[in-house]
Amino acid sequence: MGLEKAEQQALAPVDPAAMLSRVEQWCAINSGTTNIPGLAQQAAALADAFAALPGEVSLLDPAPVIAIDPAGQQIEQAHGQHLLVRVRPGAGRRFLLTGHMDTVYPADHPFQTARWLDAETLNAPGAADMKGGLAVMLEALLALETGPVASGMGYDVLINADEETGSLASSALIAKLAAGKGAALTYEPATAPDGTLAHARGGSGNYSVVATGRSAHAGRNPQDGRNAVLALADLALRLKALTRADLSVNPARIDGGSANNVVPEHAVLRFNIRPQTVAAAQRFDDDFTKALAEVTAQYEVQLHPHGGITRPPKPVGAGAQRLFDLVQRAGADLGQHFGWRPSGGVCDGNNIAAAGVPVVDTMGVRGGAIHSTDEYMIVPSLAERARLSVLVLHRLALGEPA
């Protein structure tokens, strides 16, 4: 439909140099999910930057998260604080923008510095996933606030500190903030260097099963033992056999065992599932319960499961598709042509969609090789995607259906 004069004016303030400067500064901060001091430094830098918006900036403590250690004991996991910005919370038309400050690179990871691969490609930890996306989000909001439509809309910005490990310390906050929003945008990087968006997503669940058997001498009286490792090895095979077209199961690790001449009494199995549909997730629950009962009876051990689905499957319904269409039209009006495709990955977009809110969750930069030392950001995409967000938010503010 082309750009109206007001839209052109809204796009004018986008500043590519300012965005690149922020990305370079933020990528110099190690904010691996387990690096609590680094996350605090990153959160402070983000709070300073997002304070330029006309809203309240706050740092929120993470929700408690319990994990299972290799000995099968429950331990509390430490997480960083989450950043929340609330702008015009009383507005009738309100939206949610989300991102994450954590990366997959811990404080002792060798990938800590940035380098230019060529004039348009920056290789840096978190450049694409998703410090570039955070720069895009902020710049789009700053530009939007210079125009007349901003006063008629409100929005919440959530930047959590634990997305890379499943958002267990922020999922309740995401659900709370999503409630009642007209639409949501999440700033994960595009799924391909050409800007392709992630469409439907499968879900993800992480589980631990603690087995308690009975120790015995492997030579004198093995019949008196109850082998926890053997029981969990059998359970792992049973779970893997549940894999179908709409469900994958990945047994990932068994912790446990002792000396070779001792029947092992304790063990812990860890596995991940990827259901493509809600029905597949429900079927897995039934099959998992059955497998636990069968292994318990056969090996005479106690099995205690922990965990569950933390990222529900994200189908794309009619409301979400309207938002995808809006984003694609806005891109075309800016000379950006991209499509979408299903993704096997998961993100906070899964949780937002589960709250019944239309979401496009790959509004961030173009780049690639995320979660590796080759991670890169295509620098011109900073301005491209910021302009895309400005136009999308401008049209949402004016009531274009999403």
VEXDRENSE-603378 format. One record per residue (C-alpha): residue in three letters; y, x, z. Coordinates in steps of 0.1 Angstrom, whole numbers, padded with zeros to 4 digits, always signed. Layout:
ALAYXZ
...
***
This chain:
MET+0000+0000+0000
GLY+0023+0030+0001
LEU+0046+0041+0029
GLU+0075+0020+0041
LYS+0108+0036+0051
ALA+0102+0032+0088
GLU+0068+0049+0084
GLN+0083+0078+0065
GLN+0108+0082+0093
ALA+0080+0081+0119
LEU+0062+0109+0101
ALA+0092+0132+0098
PRO+0091+0148+0133
VAL+0056+0162+0130
ASP+0059+0199+0136
PRO+0030+0220+0123
ALA+0043+0252+0139
ALA+0045+0237+0173
MET+0010+0224+0171
LEU-0005+0258+0160
SER+0014+0275+0189
ARG-0002+0250+0214
VAL-0037+0255+0200
GLU-0034+0293+0202
GLN-0022+0291+0238
TRP-0048+0266+0248
CYS-0077+0285+0231
ALA-0067+0316+0251
ILE-0077+0297+0283
ASN-0114+0296+0290
SER-0122+0260+0300
GLY-0160+0259+0299
THR-0173+0229+0317
THR-0185+0250+0346
ASN-0154+0272+0349
ILE-0135+0252+0375
PRO-0106+0277+0378
GLY-0103+0278+0340
LEU-0103+0240+0338
ALA-0075+0239+0364
GLN-0054+0263+0344
GLN-0061+0242+0312
ALA-0053+0209+0330
ALA-0020+0223+0342
ALA-0010+0235+0307
LEU-0019+0201+0293
ALA+0000+0183+0320
ASP+0031+0203+0312
ALA+0028+0196+0275
PHE+0020+0158+0279
ALA+0049+0154+0304
ALA+0071+0153+0273
LEU+0059+0117+0268
PRO+0077+0089+0286
GLY+0049+0081+0310
GLU+0033+0090+0343
VAL+0011+0121+0342
SER-0016+0125+0369
LEU-0047+0147+0376
LEU-0076+0127+0388
ASP-0106+0140+0408
PRO-0140+0138+0391
ALA-0165+0113+0402
PRO-0194+0128+0422
VAL-0224+0139+0400
ILE-0259+0146+0414
ALA-0282+0169+0395
ILE-0318+0181+0401
ASP-0322+0218+0407
PRO-0353+0238+0396
ALA-0369+0232+0430
GLY-0366+0194+0425
GLN-0338+0190+0451
GLN-0307+0169+0446
ILE-0275+0189+0444
GLU-0239+0180+0436
GLN-0224+0194+0405
ALA-0188+0206+0405
HIS-0164+0194+0378
GLY-0128+0198+0369
GLN-0100+0172+0373
HIS-0092+0148+0345
LEU-0058+0143+0330
LEU-0044+0108+0327
VAL-0011+0098+0310
ARG+0000+0061+0312
VAL+0028+0050+0290
ARG+0042+0015+0293
PRO+0013+0000+0311
GLY+0029-0034+0312
ALA+0031-0037+0274
GLY+0012-0066+0258
ARG-0003-0044+0230
ARG-0021-0014+0245
PHE-0043+0014+0231
LEU-0065+0042+0244
LEU-0065+0078+0232
THR-0091+0102+0245
GLY-0100+0138+0243
HIS-0116+0166+0264
MET-0103+0199+0277
ASP-0137+0214+0284
THR-0156+0237+0259
VAL-0192+0249+0258
TYR-0182+0285+0263
PRO-0185+0296+0300
ALA-0164+0322+0316
ASP-0189+0350+0309
HIS-0194+0340+0272
PRO-0186+0368+0247
PHE-0165+0343+0226
GLN-0131+0344+0243
THR-0105+0354+0217
ALA-0091+0341+0185
ARG-0090+0357+0151
TRP-0078+0347+0116
LEU-0105+0344+0090
ASP-0079+0339+0063
ALA-0044+0325+0061
GLU-0056+0289+0068
THR-0086+0294+0090
LEU-0085+0301+0127
ASN-0117+0312+0145
ALA-0113+0305+0182
PRO-0132+0290+0212
GLY-0125+0253+0212
ALA-0101+0254+0182
ALA-0119+0225+0165
ASP-0137+0210+0195
MET-0112+0201+0206
LYS-0080+0219+0215
GLY-0069+0213+0179
GLY-0076+0176+0184
LEU-0055+0176+0216
ALA-0026+0192+0198
VAL-0029+0165+0170
MET-0029+0137+0196
LEU+0001+0150+0215
GLU+0022+0157+0183
ALA+0014+0122+0169
LEU+0025+0106+0202
LEU+0057+0126+0203
ALA+0065+0116+0167
LEU+0057+0080+0174
GLU+0080+0079+0204
THR+0110+0088+0182
GLY+0106+0056+0162
PRO+0114+0019+0170
VAL+0078+0006+0172
ALA+0068+0027+0203
SER+0088+0005+0227
GLY+0066-0025+0219
MET+0033-0008+0226
GLY+0016+0010+0255
TYR-0012+0035+0257
ASP-0033+0055+0281
VAL-0043+0091+0273
LEU-0074+0104+0290
ILE-0084+0140+0287
ASN-0115+0146+0307
ALA-0131+0178+0319
ASP-0168+0171+0314
GLU-0174+0157+0279
GLU-0195+0185+0268
THR-0221+0178+0295
GLY-0221+0140+0291
SER-0190+0128+0309
LEU-0210+0119+0340
ALA-0179+0126+0361
SER-0156+0105+0339
SER-0177+0077+0324
ALA-0166+0051+0349
LEU-0129+0061+0343
ILE-0134+0058+0306
ALA-0149+0023+0310
LYS-0120+0012+0333
LEU-0093+0025+0309
ALA-0110+0010+0278
ALA-0110-0025+0293
GLY-0085-0048+0275
LYS-0074-0022+0249
GLY-0068-0033+0214
ALA-0083-0002+0199
ALA-0091+0034+0207
LEU-0088+0068+0190
THR-0108+0098+0201
TYR-0099+0133+0189
GLU-0133+0150+0182
PRO-0132+0171+0150
ALA-0141+0156+0117
THR-0178+0158+0109
ALA-0173+0179+0078
PRO-0145+0202+0066
ASP-0135+0175+0041
GLY-0124+0152+0069
THR-0153+0128+0069
LEU-0154+0105+0100
ALA-0183+0098+0122
HIS-0193+0061+0118
ALA-0222+0047+0138
ARG-0237+0070+0164
GLY-0270+0070+0182
GLY-0272+0072+0220
SER-0283+0099+0243
GLY-0300+0101+0277
ASN-0309+0131+0299
TYR-0338+0128+0324
SER-0355+0149+0350
VAL-0389+0140+0365
VAL-0398+0157+0398
ALA-0436+0160+0404
THR-0451+0166+0438
GLY-0488+0174+0439
ARG-0509+0195+0464
SER-0514+0232+0465
ALA-0548+0248+0467
HIS-0565+0281+0460
ALA-0573+0284+0423
GLY-0607+0301+0430
ARG-0620+0288+0464
ASN-0611+0251+0462
PRO-0592+0241+0431
GLN-0606+0206+0433
ASP-0585+0200+0464
GLY-0553+0207+0445
ARG-0531+0183+0425
ASN-0515+0202+0397
ALA-0478+0193+0393
VAL-0473+0215+0362
LEU-0504+0200+0344
ALA-0492+0165+0352
LEU-0458+0171+0338
ALA-0472+0189+0307
ASP-0493+0157+0300
LEU-0462+0135+0306
ALA-0442+0157+0282
LEU-0468+0151+0255
ARG-0469+0114+0261
LEU-0431+0112+0259
LYS-0430+0132+0227
ALA-0455+0108+0212
LEU-0429+0080+0217
THR-0408+0094+0189
ARG-0401+0069+0162
ALA-0377+0065+0133
ASP-0352+0049+0158
LEU-0359+0072+0187
SER-0364+0109+0192
VAL-0377+0124+0224
ASN-0372+0161+0232
PRO-0391+0176+0262
ALA-0369+0206+0269
ARG-0381+0224+0300
ILE-0406+0225+0328
ASP-0396+0244+0360
GLY-0423+0251+0385
GLY-0455+0269+0393
SER-0463+0298+0416
ALA-0488+0326+0417
ASN-0516+0325+0392
ASN-0542+0319+0419
VAL-0524+0288+0434
VAL-0526+0253+0421
PRO-0489+0244+0417
GLU-0476+0218+0440
HIS-0440+0213+0426
ALA-0426+0211+0391
VAL-0396+0195+0373
LEU-0396+0182+0337
ARG-0364+0178+0318
PHE-0360+0159+0285
ASN-0335+0142+0263
ILE-0338+0110+0243
ARG-0318+0099+0213
PRO-0321+0061+0207
GLN-0305+0048+0175
THR-0303+0012+0188
VAL-0300-0007+0220
ALA-0335-0021+0213
ALA-0350+0014+0210
ALA-0334+0024+0243
GLN-0349-0007+0260
ARG-0383+0000+0245
PHE-0382+0035+0258
ASP-0376+0023+0293
ASP-0407+0002+0292
ASP-0428+0030+0276
PHE-0415+0056+0301
THR-0424+0034+0331
LYS-0459+0030+0317
ALA-0463+0067+0311
LEU-0452+0075+0346
ALA-0477+0051+0361
GLU-0506+0065+0339
VAL-0499+0101+0348
THR-0495+0093+0385
ALA-0529+0077+0385
GLN-0547+0103+0365
TYR-0534+0134+0383
GLU-0528+0119+0418
VAL-0493+0132+0420
GLN-0460+0117+0430
LEU-0434+0114+0402
HIS-0397+0107+0408
PRO-0376+0102+0377
HIS-0338+0108+0377
GLY-0311+0103+0350
GLY-0309+0079+0322
ILE-0289+0070+0291
THR-0253+0083+0295
ARG-0242+0076+0259
PRO-0252+0042+0247
PRO-0258+0038+0210
LYS-0226+0031+0191
PRO-0231+0005+0163
VAL-0201-0004+0141
GLY-0194-0041+0143
ALA-0168-0061+0124
GLY-0139-0051+0147
ALA-0147-0015+0146
GLN-0151-0016+0108
ARG-0116-0031+0105
LEU-0103-0001+0125
PHE-0122+0023+0102
ASP-0107+0005+0072
LEU-0072+0008+0086
VAL-0076+0045+0092
GLN-0090+0050+0057
ARG-0061+0031+0041
ALA-0036+0051+0061
GLY-0052+0083+0050
ALA-0051+0072+0013
ASP-0014+0064+0017
LEU-0009+0099+0029
GLY-0029+0114+0000
GLN-0059+0121+0024
HIS-0091+0108+0010
PHE-0122+0107+0032
GLY-0152+0085+0040
TRP-0175+0082+0069
ARG-0212+0086+0077
PRO-0236+0080+0106
SER-0238+0109+0131
GLY-0267+0120+0153
GLY-0241+0135+0178
VAL-0226+0116+0207
CYS-0192+0116+0224
ASP-0169+0095+0245
GLY-0166+0072+0216
ASN-0201+0059+0225
ASN-0188+0049+0259
ILE-0157+0033+0246
ALA-0176+0012+0221
ALA-0200+0001+0249
ALA-0169-0013+0266
GLY-0164-0036+0236
VAL-0134-0017+0222
PRO-0131-0007+0185
VAL-0130+0031+0182
VAL-0127+0058+0156
ASP-0138+0090+0174
THR-0132+0118+0149
MET-0095+0118+0146
GLY-0092+0155+0153
VAL-0089+0185+0130
ARG-0110+0196+0101
GLY-0131+0226+0108
GLY-0167+0235+0116
ALA-0194+0256+0133
ILE-0186+0240+0166
HIS-0205+0252+0197
SER-0210+0286+0182
THR-0191+0319+0180
ASP-0182+0309+0144
GLU-0162+0278+0154
TYR-0132+0274+0132
MET-0102+0251+0126
ILE-0086+0246+0092
VAL-0049+0250+0102
PRO-0033+0227+0076
SER-0054+0199+0090
LEU-0032+0199+0122
ALA-0003+0184+0103
GLU-0026+0162+0081
ARG-0044+0146+0110
ALA-0012+0143+0132
ARG+0004+0124+0103
LEU-0027+0102+0100
SER-0026+0093+0137
VAL+0012+0085+0136
LEU+0006+0061+0107
VAL-0024+0045+0122
LEU-0007+0040+0156
HIS+0025+0028+0139
ARG+0005+0001+0121
LEU-0015-0008+0151
ALA+0018-0012+0171
LEU+0030-0037+0144
GLY-0002-0057+0148
GLU-0022-0047+0118
PRO-0057-0059+0127
ALA-0082-0035+0142
***
